[in-house]
Each structure stands twice: as structure tokens, then as C-alpha cells.
Amino acid sequence: MSRSERELLVEALAHFDLLVRHASGDIDDQLVIDAVCMRLSAGLEVLGRIGGDRRAALFGDDWTLMWGMRNRIAHGYLLVDPEIIRRTLEADIPVIVGRLRAAVAER
């Protein structure tokens, strides 16, 4: 049985919430970076299961970049630049979490 869109949004939000909690640690610590990357990849993987129209409504053209980051983490883990993760945490994660919270609240 497949999960509903709302269930997928709630699951993705749970991954991103944990990611934010992990990121409150020492971001220079490789274990923290690894934990953040794993939750980021997992959250994006869940979002990849949401219908394309809904995903486009939530993330627009940014989805291609988001999925590319997921692929970099999942398939080229040693090549992930910690500085890109830091910038993602500062600039992108708050936006993603805000959109997910709004989407969950409206359903």
C-alpha cells in the first residue's frame, strides 16, 4: 500500500527536523556533517516519491538542484563539500522546512 502525499510530507519533515537538530552541533565535526548529509539525503528521497506536479508547486526549478545534491550524497559521499552543506543549512534548509510545514498544515 502506498502512502498518501501527506504521510510523505510528514516523513520528509521529520528527516529535516532531525537534520536541523544534528546541525545544532559542531558543524566542523565530521560526524555532524555525516548525520546532516544522511538526513538530507533521506528527506530528499522521500520528497522524490511525491507527485511531480506537487513537488514542482513546492520547489519549482530548485527540485533539480535538490535531487542533484541527494545524488551527490548518495553516490559520491566522499566528494561532498562541507562548505556547501554549511551554505545549504543556512540558506536552503529554512526555506524547505517552511514549505514542508505549510504543506502539512494545509492538508
C-alpha positions as CSV (number, residue, x, y, z in Angstrom):
1,M,0.0,0.0,0.0
2,S,1.4,3.4,-1.0
3,R,1.5,6.2,1.4
4,S,-0.5,9.4,1.0
5,E,1.1,12.7,-0.1
6,R,0.5,14.0,3.4
7,E,2.3,11.0,5.0
8,L,5.2,11.5,2.7
9,L,5.4,15.2,3.6
10,V,5.3,14.4,7.3
11,E,8.0,11.8,6.9
12,A,10.2,14.3,4.9
13,L,9.6,17.0,7.5
14,A,10.7,14.5,10.3
15,H,14.0,13.9,8.4
16,F,14.6,17.7,8.0
17,D,13.7,18.4,11.7
18,L,16.3,15.8,12.7
19,L,18.8,17.3,10.3
20,V,18.3,20.7,12.0
21,R,18.8,19.2,15.4
22,H,22.0,17.5,14.2
23,A,23.2,20.8,12.7
24,S,23.0,22.5,16.0
25,G,26.1,20.5,17.0
26,D,29.6,21.4,15.9
27,I,29.3,21.7,12.2
28,D,33.1,21.3,11.9
29,D,32.7,17.8,13.3
30,Q,32.7,15.2,10.5
31,L,30.2,13.1,12.5
32,V,27.8,16.1,12.5
33,I,28.3,16.7,8.7
34,D,27.7,12.9,8.1
35,A,24.5,12.9,10.2
36,V,23.2,16.1,8.4
37,C,24.0,14.6,5.0
38,M,22.3,11.3,5.7
39,R,19.1,13.1,6.9
40,L,19.2,15.5,4.0
41,S,19.5,12.6,1.6
42,A,16.7,10.6,3.3
43,G,14.4,13.6,3.3
44,L,15.0,14.4,-0.4
45,E,14.5,10.7,-1.2
46,V,11.0,10.8,0.4
47,L,10.2,14.1,-1.4
48,G,11.2,12.3,-4.6
49,R,8.1,10.0,-4.1
50,I,5.7,12.9,-4.1
51,G,3.9,13.5,-7.4
52,G,5.9,15.7,-9.8
53,D,3.2,18.4,-10.0
54,R,3.0,18.8,-6.2
55,R,6.8,18.8,-6.0
56,A,7.0,21.4,-8.7
57,A,4.5,23.5,-6.8
58,L,6.6,23.2,-3.6
59,F,10.1,23.6,-5.1
60,G,9.9,24.7,-8.7
61,D,13.1,24.6,-10.6
62,D,15.1,24.1,-7.4
63,W,14.0,20.5,-7.3
64,T,16.6,19.5,-9.9
65,L,19.3,21.0,-7.8
66,M,17.9,19.4,-4.7
67,W,17.8,16.0,-6.3
68,G,21.4,16.5,-7.6
69,M,22.5,17.1,-4.1
70,R,20.8,13.9,-3.0
71,N,22.6,12.0,-5.7
72,R,26.0,13.6,-4.7
73,I,25.5,12.5,-1.1
74,A,24.1,9.0,-2.0
75,H,26.6,8.1,-4.7
76,G,29.7,10.2,-4.1
77,Y,29.7,10.7,-0.4
78,L,33.4,11.4,-0.1
79,L,33.0,14.2,-2.6
80,V,30.5,16.2,-0.6
81,D,32.0,19.6,0.2
82,P,31.3,20.6,3.8
83,E,31.1,24.2,2.9
84,I,28.2,23.5,0.5
85,I,26.5,21.7,3.3
86,R,27.0,24.7,5.6
87,R,25.6,27.1,3.0
88,T,22.7,24.7,2.4
89,L,22.0,24.7,6.1
90,E,22.0,28.5,6.3
91,A,20.2,29.4,3.1
92,D,18.1,26.5,1.9
93,I,17.0,24.3,4.8
94,P,14.9,27.0,6.5
95,V,13.0,27.6,3.2
96,I,12.5,23.8,2.6
97,V,11.3,23.3,6.2
98,G,9.0,26.3,6.0
99,R,7.4,25.0,2.8
100,L,7.0,21.5,4.2
101,R,5.4,22.8,7.4
102,A,3.0,24.9,5.3
103,A,2.1,21.9,3.0
104,V,1.5,19.7,6.0
105,A,-0.7,22.3,7.7
106,E,-2.9,22.8,4.7
107,R,-3.8,19.1,4.4
